[in-house]
Amino acid sequence: MTTSKYSFTLNSDLYIKDPTSSETGRKVIASGAKLILENGIEAFTAKKLATEAGITEATVYKYFANKQRLLQYYFQLYWTWLEQQVKVFTAIE
């Protein structure tokens, strides 16, 4: 499972190799998020991600089995982060 600075975990079934475990993996996640924000999910491809991250397309697939798993990772990351934010901002002091 992946743990972030926000203290939440992601389902390890979504990836082959934990992308937070290496600089290259973190680059995959950051570059993919940037591409999705700039161009949308429809235009997102592993090839474009590899180009943006400065890696080979094969390297992307060392972390994620396919585009769907990578997108599921982003969705789970977002929803888990959002749930954490709701807890933080609705906590009674």
PDB file of N, CA, C and O in Angstrom:
ATOM      1  N   MET A   1       0.831  -1.188   0.000  1.00  0.00           N
ATOM      2  CA  MET A   1       0.000   0.000   0.000  1.00  0.00           C
ATOM      3  C   MET A   1       0.873   1.248   0.000  1.00  0.00           C
ATOM      4  O   MET A   1       2.006   1.228   0.479  1.00  0.00           O
ATOM      5  N   THR A   2       0.342   2.307  -0.532  1.00  0.00           N
ATOM      6  CA  THR A   2       1.054   3.569  -0.620  1.00  0.00           C
ATOM      7  C   THR A   2       0.582   4.494   0.491  1.00  0.00           C
ATOM      8  O   THR A   2      -0.620   4.626   0.726  1.00  0.00           O
ATOM      9  N   THR A   3       1.512   5.127   1.165  1.00  0.00           N
ATOM     10  CA  THR A   3       1.163   6.078   2.206  1.00  0.00           C
ATOM     11  C   THR A   3       1.677   7.443   1.789  1.00  0.00           C
ATOM     12  O   THR A   3       2.797   7.563   1.293  1.00  0.00           O
ATOM     13  N   SER A   4       0.872   8.464   1.985  1.00  0.00           N
ATOM     14  CA  SER A   4       1.296   9.809   1.615  1.00  0.00           C
ATOM     15  C   SER A   4       1.469  10.653   2.863  1.00  0.00           C
ATOM     16  O   SER A   4       1.233  10.183   3.976  1.00  0.00           O
ATOM     17  N   LYS A   5       1.881  11.899   2.679  1.00  0.00           N
ATOM     18  CA  LYS A   5       2.037  12.802   3.815  1.00  0.00           C
ATOM     19  C   LYS A   5       0.696  13.122   4.463  1.00  0.00           C
ATOM     20  O   LYS A   5       0.661  13.666   5.567  1.00  0.00           O
ATOM     21  N   TYR A   6      -0.407  12.794   3.797  1.00  0.00           N
ATOM     22  CA  TYR A   6      -1.730  13.018   4.344  1.00  0.00           C
ATOM     23  C   TYR A   6      -2.231  11.820   5.141  1.00  0.00           C
ATOM     24  O   TYR A   6      -3.374  11.817   5.597  1.00  0.00           O
ATOM     25  N   SER A   7      -1.399  10.814   5.312  1.00  0.00           N
ATOM     26  CA  SER A   7      -1.707   9.635   6.120  1.00  0.00           C
ATOM     27  C   SER A   7      -2.885   8.836   5.594  1.00  0.00           C
ATOM     28  O   SER A   7      -3.823   8.549   6.339  1.00  0.00           O
ATOM     29  N   PHE A   8      -2.847   8.478   4.335  1.00  0.00           N
ATOM     30  CA  PHE A   8      -3.841   7.555   3.808  1.00  0.00           C
ATOM     31  C   PHE A   8      -3.145   6.533   2.925  1.00  0.00           C
ATOM     32  O   PHE A   8      -2.014   6.741   2.486  1.00  0.00           O
ATOM     33  N   THR A   9      -3.827   5.439   2.673  1.00  0.00           N
ATOM     34  CA  THR A   9      -3.240   4.366   1.884  1.00  0.00           C
ATOM     35  C   THR A   9      -4.072   4.123   0.633  1.00  0.00           C
ATOM     36  O   THR A   9      -5.273   4.392   0.601  1.00  0.00           O
ATOM     37  N   LEU A  10      -3.411   3.613  -0.389  1.00  0.00           N
ATOM     38  CA  LEU A  10      -4.081   3.269  -1.637  1.00  0.00           C
ATOM     39  C   LEU A  10      -3.976   1.771  -1.851  1.00  0.00           C
ATOM     40  O   LEU A  10      -3.036   1.129  -1.383  1.00  0.00           O
ATOM     41  N   ASN A  11      -4.930   1.232  -2.549  1.00  0.00           N
ATOM     42  CA  ASN A  11      -4.987  -0.195  -2.828  1.00  0.00           C
ATOM     43  C   ASN A  11      -3.778  -0.619  -3.665  1.00  0.00           C
ATOM     44  O   ASN A  11      -3.583  -0.131  -4.779  1.00  0.00           O
ATOM     45  N   SER A  12      -2.983  -1.516  -3.129  1.00  0.00           N
ATOM     46  CA  SER A  12      -1.770  -1.946  -3.833  1.00  0.00           C
ATOM     47  C   SER A  12      -2.069  -2.810  -5.055  1.00  0.00           C
ATOM     48  O   SER A  12      -1.165  -3.079  -5.846  1.00  0.00           O
ATOM     49  N   ASP A  13      -3.310  -3.248  -5.227  1.00  0.00           N
ATOM     50  CA  ASP A  13      -3.682  -4.006  -6.422  1.00  0.00           C
ATOM     51  C   ASP A  13      -3.705  -3.125  -7.673  1.00  0.00           C
ATOM     52  O   ASP A  13      -3.768  -3.638  -8.790  1.00  0.00           O
ATOM     53  N   LEU A  14      -3.655  -1.815  -7.494  1.00  0.00           N
ATOM     54  CA  LEU A  14      -3.726  -0.904  -8.634  1.00  0.00           C
ATOM     55  C   LEU A  14      -2.401  -0.776  -9.378  1.00  0.00           C
ATOM     56  O   LEU A  14      -2.382  -0.338 -10.528  1.00  0.00           O
ATOM     57  N   TYR A  15      -1.312  -1.145  -8.752  1.00  0.00           N
ATOM     58  CA  TYR A  15      -0.013  -0.983  -9.392  1.00  0.00           C
ATOM     59  C   TYR A  15       0.824  -2.251  -9.294  1.00  0.00           C
ATOM     60  O   TYR A  15       0.594  -3.107  -8.440  1.00  0.00           O
ATOM     61  N   ILE A  16       1.797  -2.349 -10.189  1.00  0.00           N
ATOM     62  CA  ILE A  16       2.738  -3.460 -10.181  1.00  0.00           C
ATOM     63  C   ILE A  16       3.870  -3.148  -9.213  1.00  0.00           C
ATOM     64  O   ILE A  16       4.241  -3.973  -8.379  1.00  0.00           O
ATOM     65  N   LYS A  17       4.409  -1.946  -9.340  1.00  0.00           N
ATOM     66  CA  LYS A  17       5.468  -1.449  -8.464  1.00  0.00           C
ATOM     67  C   LYS A  17       4.972  -0.137  -7.875  1.00  0.00           C
ATOM     68  O   LYS A  17       4.458   0.715  -8.600  1.00  0.00           O
ATOM     69  N   ASP A  18       5.122   0.030  -6.575  1.00  0.00           N
ATOM     70  CA  ASP A  18       4.641   1.236  -5.902  1.00  0.00           C
ATOM     71  C   ASP A  18       5.300   2.471  -6.523  1.00  0.00           C
ATOM     72  O   ASP A  18       6.517   2.630  -6.433  1.00  0.00           O
ATOM     73  N   PRO A  19       4.510   3.341  -7.150  1.00  0.00           N
ATOM     74  CA  PRO A  19       5.092   4.505  -7.812  1.00  0.00           C
ATOM     75  C   PRO A  19       5.690   5.524  -6.846  1.00  0.00           C
ATOM     76  O   PRO A  19       6.471   6.381  -7.260  1.00  0.00           O
ATOM     77  N   THR A  20       5.337   5.443  -5.579  1.00  0.00           N
ATOM     78  CA  THR A  20       5.918   6.378  -4.618  1.00  0.00           C
ATOM     79  C   THR A  20       7.256   5.886  -4.083  1.00  0.00           C
ATOM     80  O   THR A  20       7.904   6.578  -3.297  1.00  0.00           O
ATOM     81  N   SER A  21       7.676   4.691  -4.507  1.00  0.00           N
ATOM     82  CA  SER A  21       8.899   4.092  -3.968  1.00  0.00           C
ATOM     83  C   SER A  21      10.171   4.544  -4.690  1.00  0.00           C
ATOM     84  O   SER A  21      11.275   4.203  -4.267  1.00  0.00           O
ATOM     85  N   SER A  22      10.022   5.301  -5.764  1.00  0.00           N
ATOM     86  CA  SER A  22      11.209   5.748  -6.503  1.00  0.00           C
ATOM     87  C   SER A  22      10.954   7.109  -7.136  1.00  0.00           C
ATOM     88  O   SER A  22       9.812   7.534  -7.311  1.00  0.00           O
ATOM     89  N   GLU A  23      12.034   7.769  -7.468  1.00  0.00           N
ATOM     90  CA  GLU A  23      11.915   9.074  -8.127  1.00  0.00           C
ATOM     91  C   GLU A  23      11.214   8.938  -9.475  1.00  0.00           C
ATOM     92  O   GLU A  23      10.392   9.778  -9.840  1.00  0.00           O
ATOM     93  N   THR A  24      11.540   7.878 -10.211  1.00  0.00           N
ATOM     94  CA  THR A  24      10.902   7.660 -11.511  1.00  0.00           C
ATOM     95  C   THR A  24       9.407   7.441 -11.349  1.00  0.00           C
ATOM     96  O   THR A  24       8.617   7.985 -12.120  1.00  0.00           O
ATOM     97  N   GLY A  25       9.012   6.663 -10.370  1.00  0.00           N
ATOM     98  CA  GLY A  25       7.595   6.419 -10.122  1.00  0.00           C
ATOM     99  C   GLY A  25       6.856   7.694  -9.753  1.00  0.00           C
ATOM    100  O   GLY A  25       5.743   7.935 -10.219  1.00  0.00           O
ATOM    101  N   ARG A  26       7.479   8.503  -8.918  1.00  0.00           N
ATOM    102  CA  ARG A  26       6.859   9.781  -8.546  1.00  0.00           C
ATOM    103  C   ARG A  26       6.752  10.700  -9.762  1.00  0.00           C
ATOM    104  O   ARG A  26       5.803  11.475  -9.884  1.00  0.00           O
ATOM    105  N   LYS A  27       7.735  10.606 -10.662  1.00  0.00           N
ATOM    106  CA  LYS A  27       7.696  11.393 -11.903  1.00  0.00           C
ATOM    107  C   LYS A  27       6.536  10.925 -12.786  1.00  0.00           C
ATOM    108  O   LYS A  27       5.868  11.743 -13.419  1.00  0.00           O
ATOM    109  N   VAL A  28       6.298   9.614 -12.829  1.00  0.00           N
ATOM    110  CA  VAL A  28       5.172   9.065 -13.590  1.00  0.00           C
ATOM    111  C   VAL A  28       3.865   9.662 -13.069  1.00  0.00           C
ATOM    112  O   VAL A  28       3.040  10.132 -13.853  1.00  0.00           O
ATOM    113  N   ILE A  29       3.677   9.644 -11.756  1.00  0.00           N
ATOM    114  CA  ILE A  29       2.444  10.156 -11.152  1.00  0.00           C
ATOM    115  C   ILE A  29       2.297  11.662 -11.399  1.00  0.00           C
ATOM    116  O   ILE A  29       1.229  12.120 -11.804  1.00  0.00           O
ATOM    117  N   ALA A  30       3.349  12.419 -11.160  1.00  0.00           N
ATOM    118  CA  ALA A  30       3.279  13.876 -11.340  1.00  0.00           C
ATOM    119  C   ALA A  30       3.058  14.255 -12.805  1.00  0.00           C
ATOM    120  O   ALA A  30       2.241  15.126 -13.103  1.00  0.00           O
ATOM    121  N   SER A  31       3.771  13.613 -13.704  1.00  0.00           N
ATOM    122  CA  SER A  31       3.632  13.930 -15.131  1.00  0.00           C
ATOM    123  C   SER A  31       2.258  13.548 -15.655  1.00  0.00           C
ATOM    124  O   SER A  31       1.668  14.276 -16.454  1.00  0.00           O
ATOM    125  N   GLY A  32       1.750  12.413 -15.208  1.00  0.00           N
ATOM    126  CA  GLY A  32       0.418  11.986 -15.625  1.00  0.00           C
ATOM    127  C   GLY A  32      -0.656  12.945 -15.152  1.00  0.00           C
ATOM    128  O   GLY A  32      -1.569  13.287 -15.903  1.00  0.00           O
ATOM    129  N   ALA A  33      -0.546  13.377 -13.903  1.00  0.00           N
ATOM    130  CA  ALA A  33      -1.522  14.329 -13.369  1.00  0.00           C
ATOM    131  C   ALA A  33      -1.484  15.633 -14.160  1.00  0.00           C
ATOM    132  O   ALA A  33      -2.526  16.216 -14.459  1.00  0.00           O
ATOM    133  N   LYS A  34      -0.290  16.083 -14.494  1.00  0.00           N
ATOM    134  CA  LYS A  34      -0.142  17.318 -15.276  1.00  0.00           C
ATOM    135  C   LYS A  34      -0.815  17.176 -16.644  1.00  0.00           C
ATOM    136  O   LYS A  34      -1.540  18.070 -17.081  1.00  0.00           O
ATOM    137  N   LEU A  35      -0.572  16.052 -17.310  1.00  0.00           N
ATOM    138  CA  LEU A  35      -1.172  15.834 -18.632  1.00  0.00           C
ATOM    139  C   LEU A  35      -2.696  15.780 -18.568  1.00  0.00           C
ATOM    140  O   LEU A  35      -3.378  16.349 -19.419  1.00  0.00           O
ATOM    141  N   ILE A  36      -3.220  15.101 -17.566  1.00  0.00           N
ATOM    142  CA  ILE A  36      -4.677  15.001 -17.425  1.00  0.00           C
ATOM    143  C   ILE A  36      -5.275  16.382 -17.179  1.00  0.00           C
ATOM    144  O   ILE A  36      -6.305  16.725 -17.758  1.00  0.00           O
ATOM    145  N   LEU A  37      -4.636  17.170 -16.326  1.00  0.00           N
ATOM    146  CA  LEU A  37      -5.137  18.519 -16.054  1.00  0.00           C
ATOM    147  C   LEU A  37      -5.084  19.400 -17.301  1.00  0.00           C
ATOM    148  O   LEU A  37      -5.999  20.186 -17.549  1.00  0.00           O
ATOM    149  N   GLU A  38      -4.023  19.271 -18.077  1.00  0.00           N
ATOM    150  CA  GLU A  38      -3.854  20.121 -19.261  1.00  0.00           C
ATOM    151  C   GLU A  38      -4.706  19.684 -20.451  1.00  0.00           C
ATOM    152  O   GLU A  38      -5.232  20.524 -21.181  1.00  0.00           O
ATOM    153  N   ASN A  39      -4.842  18.365 -20.648  1.00  0.00           N
ATOM    154  CA  ASN A  39      -5.453  17.857 -21.878  1.00  0.00           C
ATOM    155  C   ASN A  39      -6.705  17.012 -21.686  1.00  0.00           C
ATOM    156  O   ASN A  39      -7.399  16.717 -22.659  1.00  0.00           O
ATOM    157  N   GLY A  40      -7.006  16.620 -20.465  1.00  0.00           N
ATOM    158  CA  GLY A  40      -8.166  15.773 -20.199  1.00  0.00           C
ATOM    159  C   GLY A  40      -7.840  14.289 -20.281  1.00  0.00           C
ATOM    160  O   GLY A  40      -6.821  13.891 -20.846  1.00  0.00           O
ATOM    161  N   ILE A  41      -8.712  13.491 -19.715  1.00  0.00           N
ATOM    162  CA  ILE A  41      -8.519  12.044 -19.675  1.00  0.00           C
ATOM    163  C   ILE A  41      -8.579  11.438 -21.071  1.00  0.00           C
ATOM    164  O   ILE A  41      -7.839  10.503 -21.374  1.00  0.00           O
ATOM    165  N   GLU A  42      -9.447  11.960 -21.914  1.00  0.00           N
ATOM    166  CA  GLU A  42      -9.629  11.392 -23.250  1.00  0.00           C
ATOM    167  C   GLU A  42      -8.344  11.422 -24.067  1.00  0.00           C
ATOM    168  O   GLU A  42      -8.088  10.505 -24.848  1.00  0.00           O
ATOM    169  N   ALA A  43      -7.543  12.450 -23.899  1.00  0.00           N
ATOM    170  CA  ALA A  43      -6.308  12.600 -24.669  1.00  0.00           C
ATOM    171  C   ALA A  43      -5.101  11.954 -23.986  1.00  0.00           C
ATOM    172  O   ALA A  43      -4.003  11.945 -24.543  1.00  0.00           O
ATOM    173  N   PHE A  44      -5.301  11.423 -22.801  1.00  0.00           N
ATOM    174  CA  PHE A  44      -4.205  10.850 -22.020  1.00  0.00           C
ATOM    175  C   PHE A  44      -3.786   9.489 -22.567  1.00  0.00           C
ATOM    176  O   PHE A  44      -4.624   8.605 -22.747  1.00  0.00           O
ATOM    177  N   THR A  45      -2.490   9.320 -22.831  1.00  0.00           N
ATOM    178  CA  THR A  45      -1.958   8.025 -23.262  1.00  0.00           C
ATOM    179  C   THR A  45      -0.654   7.747 -22.522  1.00  0.00           C
ATOM    180  O   THR A  45       0.011   8.662 -22.036  1.00  0.00           O
ATOM    181  N   ALA A  46      -0.305   6.474 -22.448  1.00  0.00           N
ATOM    182  CA  ALA A  46       0.959   6.090 -21.813  1.00  0.00           C
ATOM    183  C   ALA A  46       2.140   6.655 -22.599  1.00  0.00           C
ATOM    184  O   ALA A  46       3.160   7.019 -22.014  1.00  0.00           O
ATOM    185  N   LYS A  47       2.003   6.727 -23.902  1.00  0.00           N
ATOM    186  CA  LYS A  47       3.079   7.272 -24.735  1.00  0.00           C
ATOM    187  C   LYS A  47       3.311   8.749 -24.418  1.00  0.00           C
ATOM    188  O   LYS A  47       4.454   9.181 -24.272  1.00  0.00           O
ATOM    189  N   LYS A  48       2.228   9.525 -24.311  1.00  0.00           N
ATOM    190  CA  LYS A  48       2.359  10.944 -23.964  1.00  0.00           C
ATOM    191  C   LYS A  48       2.926  11.102 -22.558  1.00  0.00           C
ATOM    192  O   LYS A  48       3.733  11.995 -22.300  1.00  0.00           O
ATOM    193  N   LEU A  49       2.499  10.229 -21.658  1.00  0.00           N
ATOM    194  CA  LEU A  49       3.011  10.263 -20.286  1.00  0.00           C
ATOM    195  C   LEU A  49       4.516  10.008 -20.279  1.00  0.00           C
ATOM    196  O   LEU A  49       5.268  10.719 -19.611  1.00  0.00           O
ATOM    197  N   ALA A  50       4.946   9.008 -21.012  1.00  0.00           N
ATOM    198  CA  ALA A  50       6.372   8.689 -21.073  1.00  0.00           C
ATOM    199  C   ALA A  50       7.178   9.869 -21.618  1.00  0.00           C
ATOM    200  O   ALA A  50       8.238  10.201 -21.087  1.00  0.00           O
ATOM    201  N   THR A  51       6.676  10.490 -22.665  1.00  0.00           N
ATOM    202  CA  THR A  51       7.359  11.647 -23.250  1.00  0.00           C
ATOM    203  C   THR A  51       7.450  12.781 -22.240  1.00  0.00           C
ATOM    204  O   THR A  51       8.513  13.378 -22.072  1.00  0.00           O
ATOM    205  N   GLU A  52       6.350  13.081 -21.571  1.00  0.00           N
ATOM    206  CA  GLU A  52       6.312  14.154 -20.570  1.00  0.00           C
ATOM    207  C   GLU A  52       7.276  13.873 -19.417  1.00  0.00           C
ATOM    208  O   GLU A  52       7.943  14.783 -18.925  1.00  0.00           O
ATOM    209  N   ALA A  53       7.345  12.620 -18.991  1.00  0.00           N
ATOM    210  CA  ALA A  53       8.187  12.246 -17.852  1.00  0.00           C
ATOM    211  C   ALA A  53       9.646  12.024 -18.243  1.00  0.00           C
ATOM    212  O   ALA A  53      10.510  11.914 -17.373  1.00  0.00           O
ATOM    213  N   GLY A  54       9.924  11.957 -19.550  1.00  0.00           N
ATOM    214  CA  GLY A  54      11.289  11.726 -20.001  1.00  0.00           C
ATOM    215  C   GLY A  54      11.753  10.294 -19.785  1.00  0.00           C
ATOM    216  O   GLY A  54      12.926  10.042 -19.513  1.00  0.00           O
ATOM    217  N   ILE A  55      10.811   9.358 -19.911  1.00  0.00           N
ATOM    218  CA  ILE A  55      11.099   7.935 -19.727  1.00  0.00           C
ATOM    219  C   ILE A  55      10.545   7.169 -20.926  1.00  0.00           C
ATOM    220  O   ILE A  55       9.920   7.758 -21.807  1.00  0.00           O
ATOM    221  N   THR A  56      10.769   5.876 -20.958  1.00  0.00           N
ATOM    222  CA  THR A  56      10.200   5.064 -22.034  1.00  0.00           C
ATOM    223  C   THR A  56       8.787   4.630 -21.657  1.00  0.00           C
ATOM    224  O   THR A  56       8.421   4.599 -20.481  1.00  0.00           O
ATOM    225  N   GLU A  57       8.017   4.302 -22.659  1.00  0.00           N
ATOM    226  CA  GLU A  57       6.663   3.803 -22.411  1.00  0.00           C
ATOM    227  C   GLU A  57       6.715   2.501 -21.610  1.00  0.00           C
ATOM    228  O   GLU A  57       5.842   2.244 -20.781  1.00  0.00           O
ATOM    229  N   ALA A  58       7.728   1.688 -21.856  1.00  0.00           N
ATOM    230  CA  ALA A  58       7.889   0.435 -21.107  1.00  0.00           C
ATOM    231  C   ALA A  58       8.057   0.699 -19.613  1.00  0.00           C
ATOM    232  O   ALA A  58       7.603  -0.092 -18.787  1.00  0.00           O
ATOM    233  N   THR A  59       8.705   1.802 -19.268  1.00  0.00           N
ATOM    234  CA  THR A  59       8.884   2.142 -17.856  1.00  0.00           C
ATOM    235  C   THR A  59       7.547   2.437 -17.193  1.00  0.00           C
ATOM    236  O   THR A  59       7.337   2.068 -16.037  1.00  0.00           O
ATOM    237  N   VAL A  60       6.651   3.090 -17.901  1.00  0.00           N
ATOM    238  CA  VAL A  60       5.307   3.339 -17.356  1.00  0.00           C
ATOM    239  C   VAL A  60       4.664   2.013 -16.979  1.00  0.00           C
ATOM    240  O   VAL A  60       4.039   1.894 -15.925  1.00  0.00           O
ATOM    241  N   TYR A  61       4.820   1.015 -17.846  1.00  0.00           N
ATOM    242  CA  TYR A  61       4.191  -0.287 -17.621  1.00  0.00           C
ATOM    243  C   TYR A  61       4.914  -1.130 -16.576  1.00  0.00           C
ATOM    244  O   TYR A  61       4.425  -2.198 -16.209  1.00  0.00           O
ATOM    245  N   LYS A  62       6.050  -0.682 -16.097  1.00  0.00           N
ATOM    246  CA  LYS A  62       6.690  -1.336 -14.949  1.00  0.00           C
ATOM    247  C   LYS A  62       5.948  -0.984 -13.663  1.00  0.00           C
ATOM    248  O   LYS A  62       6.034  -1.703 -12.667  1.00  0.00           O
ATOM    249  N   TYR A  63       5.219   0.128 -13.696  1.00  0.00           N
ATOM    250  CA  TYR A  63       4.466   0.576 -12.526  1.00  0.00           C
ATOM    251  C   TYR A  63       2.988   0.207 -12.610  1.00  0.00           C
ATOM    252  O   TYR A  63       2.380  -0.154 -11.603  1.00  0.00           O
ATOM    253  N   PHE A  64       2.415   0.295 -13.796  1.00  0.00           N
ATOM    254  CA  PHE A  64       0.985   0.045 -13.979  1.00  0.00           C
ATOM    255  C   PHE A  64       0.770  -0.900 -15.154  1.00  0.00           C
ATOM    256  O   PHE A  64       1.398  -0.748 -16.202  1.00  0.00           O
ATOM    257  N   ALA A  65      -0.114  -1.871 -14.980  1.00  0.00           N
ATOM    258  CA  ALA A  65      -0.350  -2.883 -16.017  1.00  0.00           C
ATOM    259  C   ALA A  65      -0.942  -2.284 -17.288  1.00  0.00           C
ATOM    260  O   ALA A  65      -0.676  -2.761 -18.391  1.00  0.00           O
ATOM    261  N   ASN A  66      -1.753  -1.229 -17.123  1.00  0.00           N
ATOM    262  CA  ASN A  66      -2.401  -0.618 -18.279  1.00  0.00           C
ATOM    263  C   ASN A  66      -2.910   0.775 -17.909  1.00  0.00           C
ATOM    264  O   ASN A  66      -2.840   1.190 -16.753  1.00  0.00           O
ATOM    265  N   LYS A  67      -3.412   1.468 -18.890  1.00  0.00           N
ATOM    266  CA  LYS A  67      -3.911   2.831 -18.691  1.00  0.00           C
ATOM    267  C   LYS A  67      -5.058   2.852 -17.684  1.00  0.00           C
ATOM    268  O   LYS A  67      -5.153   3.772 -16.871  1.00  0.00           O
ATOM    269  N   GLN A  68      -5.917   1.856 -17.733  1.00  0.00           N
ATOM    270  CA  GLN A  68      -7.062   1.818 -16.819  1.00  0.00           C
ATOM    271  C   GLN A  68      -6.614   1.751 -15.363  1.00  0.00           C
ATOM    272  O   GLN A  68      -7.179   2.434 -14.508  1.00  0.00           O
ATOM    273  N   ARG A  69      -5.607   0.937 -15.077  1.00  0.00           N
ATOM    274  CA  ARG A  69      -5.094   0.842 -13.700  1.00  0.00           C
ATOM    275  C   ARG A  69      -4.477   2.169 -13.262  1.00  0.00           C
ATOM    276  O   ARG A  69      -4.642   2.589 -12.117  1.00  0.00           O
ATOM    277  N   LEU A  70      -3.779   2.813 -14.161  1.00  0.00           N
ATOM    278  CA  LEU A  70      -3.187   4.106 -13.837  1.00  0.00           C
ATOM    279  C   LEU A  70      -4.273   5.135 -13.540  1.00  0.00           C
ATOM    280  O   LEU A  70      -4.169   5.889 -12.572  1.00  0.00           O
ATOM    281  N   LEU A  71      -5.303   5.167 -14.362  1.00  0.00           N
ATOM    282  CA  LEU A  71      -6.406   6.100 -14.118  1.00  0.00           C
ATOM    283  C   LEU A  71      -7.146   5.750 -12.832  1.00  0.00           C
ATOM    284  O   LEU A  71      -7.563   6.649 -12.102  1.00  0.00           O
ATOM    285  N   GLN A  72      -7.318   4.471 -12.543  1.00  0.00           N
ATOM    286  CA  GLN A  72      -7.938   4.062 -11.277  1.00  0.00           C
ATOM    287  C   GLN A  72      -7.097   4.544 -10.100  1.00  0.00           C
ATOM    288  O   GLN A  72      -7.637   4.958  -9.074  1.00  0.00           O
ATOM    289  N   TYR A  73      -5.791   4.489 -10.247  1.00  0.00           N
ATOM    290  CA  TYR A  73      -4.892   4.977  -9.204  1.00  0.00           C
ATOM    291  C   TYR A  73      -5.147   6.463  -8.948  1.00  0.00           C
ATOM    292  O   TYR A  73      -5.271   6.891  -7.801  1.00  0.00           O
ATOM    293  N   TYR A  74      -5.223   7.241 -10.024  1.00  0.00           N
ATOM    294  CA  TYR A  74      -5.494   8.677  -9.872  1.00  0.00           C
ATOM    295  C   TYR A  74      -6.849   8.921  -9.214  1.00  0.00           C
ATOM    296  O   TYR A  74      -6.962   9.772  -8.331  1.00  0.00           O
ATOM    297  N   PHE A  75      -7.876   8.186  -9.633  1.00  0.00           N
ATOM    298  CA  PHE A  75      -9.205   8.364  -9.040  1.00  0.00           C
ATOM    299  C   PHE A  75      -9.194   8.016  -7.558  1.00  0.00           C
ATOM    300  O   PHE A  75      -9.756   8.746  -6.741  1.00  0.00           O
ATOM    301  N   GLN A  76      -8.557   6.904  -7.211  1.00  0.00           N
ATOM    302  CA  GLN A  76      -8.510   6.528  -5.798  1.00  0.00           C
ATOM    303  C   GLN A  76      -7.690   7.537  -5.003  1.00  0.00           C
ATOM    304  O   GLN A  76      -8.055   7.893  -3.883  1.00  0.00           O
ATOM    305  N   LEU A  77      -6.595   7.993  -5.577  1.00  0.00           N
ATOM    306  CA  LEU A  77      -5.778   8.999  -4.911  1.00  0.00           C
ATOM    307  C   LEU A  77      -6.596  10.257  -4.641  1.00  0.00           C
ATOM    308  O   LEU A  77      -6.562  10.795  -3.534  1.00  0.00           O
ATOM    309  N   TYR A  78      -7.322  10.721  -5.636  1.00  0.00           N
ATOM    310  CA  TYR A  78      -8.144  11.925  -5.484  1.00  0.00           C
ATOM    311  C   TYR A  78      -9.235  11.734  -4.437  1.00  0.00           C
ATOM    312  O   TYR A  78      -9.390  12.569  -3.545  1.00  0.00           O
ATOM    313  N   TRP A  79      -9.988  10.649  -4.536  1.00  0.00           N
ATOM    314  CA  TRP A  79     -11.095  10.449  -3.603  1.00  0.00           C
ATOM    315  C   TRP A  79     -10.616  10.230  -2.177  1.00  0.00           C
ATOM    316  O   TRP A  79     -11.257  10.678  -1.227  1.00  0.00           O
ATOM    317  N   THR A  80      -9.501   9.549  -2.030  1.00  0.00           N
ATOM    318  CA  THR A  80      -8.946   9.341  -0.697  1.00  0.00           C
ATOM    319  C   THR A  80      -8.466  10.666  -0.123  1.00  0.00           C
ATOM    320  O   THR A  80      -8.685  10.949   1.055  1.00  0.00           O
ATOM    321  N   TRP A  81      -7.817  11.474  -0.943  1.00  0.00           N
ATOM    322  CA  TRP A  81      -7.385  12.798  -0.508  1.00  0.00           C
ATOM    323  C   TRP A  81      -8.597  13.657  -0.138  1.00  0.00           C
ATOM    324  O   TRP A  81      -8.591  14.335   0.890  1.00  0.00           O
ATOM    325  N   LEU A  82      -9.631  13.624  -0.976  1.00  0.00           N
ATOM    326  CA  LEU A  82     -10.832  14.411  -0.716  1.00  0.00           C
ATOM    327  C   LEU A  82     -11.491  13.996   0.599  1.00  0.00           C
ATOM    328  O   LEU A  82     -11.910  14.848   1.382  1.00  0.00           O
ATOM    329  N   GLU A  83     -11.580  12.699   0.838  1.00  0.00           N
ATOM    330  CA  GLU A  83     -12.145  12.204   2.092  1.00  0.00           C
ATOM    331  C   GLU A  83     -11.330  12.710   3.282  1.00  0.00           C
ATOM    332  O   GLU A  83     -11.896  13.100   4.303  1.00  0.00           O
ATOM    333  N   GLN A  84     -10.017  12.703   3.152  1.00  0.00           N
ATOM    334  CA  GLN A  84      -9.143  13.206   4.214  1.00  0.00           C
ATOM    335  C   GLN A  84      -9.401  14.692   4.457  1.00  0.00           C
ATOM    336  O   GLN A  84      -9.455  15.132   5.605  1.00  0.00           O
ATOM    337  N   GLN A  85      -9.559  15.456   3.393  1.00  0.00           N
ATOM    338  CA  GLN A  85      -9.813  16.889   3.536  1.00  0.00           C
ATOM    339  C   GLN A  85     -11.139  17.158   4.235  1.00  0.00           C
ATOM    340  O   GLN A  85     -11.232  18.056   5.073  1.00  0.00           O
ATOM    341  N   VAL A  86     -12.154  16.391   3.897  1.00  0.00           N
ATOM    342  CA  VAL A  86     -13.457  16.539   4.554  1.00  0.00           C
ATOM    343  C   VAL A  86     -13.309  16.276   6.046  1.00  0.00           C
ATOM    344  O   VAL A  86     -13.863  17.013   6.861  1.00  0.00           O
ATOM    345  N   LYS A  87     -12.571  15.241   6.408  1.00  0.00           N
ATOM    346  CA  LYS A  87     -12.356  14.932   7.829  1.00  0.00           C
ATOM    347  C   LYS A  87     -11.629  16.063   8.535  1.00  0.00           C
ATOM    348  O   LYS A  87     -11.981  16.432   9.655  1.00  0.00           O
ATOM    349  N   VAL A  88     -10.618  16.610   7.883  1.00  0.00           N
ATOM    350  CA  VAL A  88      -9.837  17.691   8.484  1.00  0.00           C
ATOM    351  C   VAL A  88     -10.693  18.936   8.684  1.00  0.00           C
ATOM    352  O   VAL A  88     -10.654  19.556   9.747  1.00  0.00           O
ATOM    353  N   PHE A  89     -11.463  19.302   7.667  1.00  0.00           N
ATOM    354  CA  PHE A  89     -12.217  20.547   7.732  1.00  0.00           C
ATOM    355  C   PHE A  89     -13.539  20.440   8.483  1.00  0.00           C
ATOM    356  O   PHE A  89     -14.165  21.457   8.782  1.00  0.00           O
ATOM    357  N   THR A  90     -13.962  19.237   8.785  1.00  0.00           N
ATOM    358  CA  THR A  90     -15.196  19.081   9.557  1.00  0.00           C
ATOM    359  C   THR A  90     -14.931  18.592  10.972  1.00  0.00           C
ATOM    360  O   THR A  90     -15.869  18.310  11.717  1.00  0.00           O
ATOM    361  N   ALA A  91     -13.666  18.490  11.345  1.00  0.00           N
ATOM    362  CA  ALA A  91     -13.322  18.035  12.697  1.00  0.00           C
ATOM    363  C   ALA A  91     -13.762  19.081  13.716  1.00  0.00           C
ATOM    364  O   ALA A  91     -13.593  20.286  13.526  1.00  0.00           O
ATOM    365  N   ILE A  92     -14.319  18.581  14.782  1.00  0.00           N
ATOM    366  CA  ILE A  92     -14.748  19.468  15.872  1.00  0.00           C
ATOM    367  C   ILE A  92     -13.577  19.639  16.829  1.00  0.00           C
ATOM    368  O   ILE A  92     -12.997  18.666  17.310  1.00  0.00           O
ATOM    369  N   GLU A  93     -13.251  20.875  17.088  1.00  0.00           N
ATOM    370  CA  GLU A  93     -12.114  21.157  17.980  1.00  0.00           C
ATOM    371  C   GLU A  93     -12.573  21.341  19.392  1.00  0.00           C
ATOM    372  O   GLU A  93     -11.756  21.585  20.279  1.00  0.00           O
TER     373      GLU A  93
END
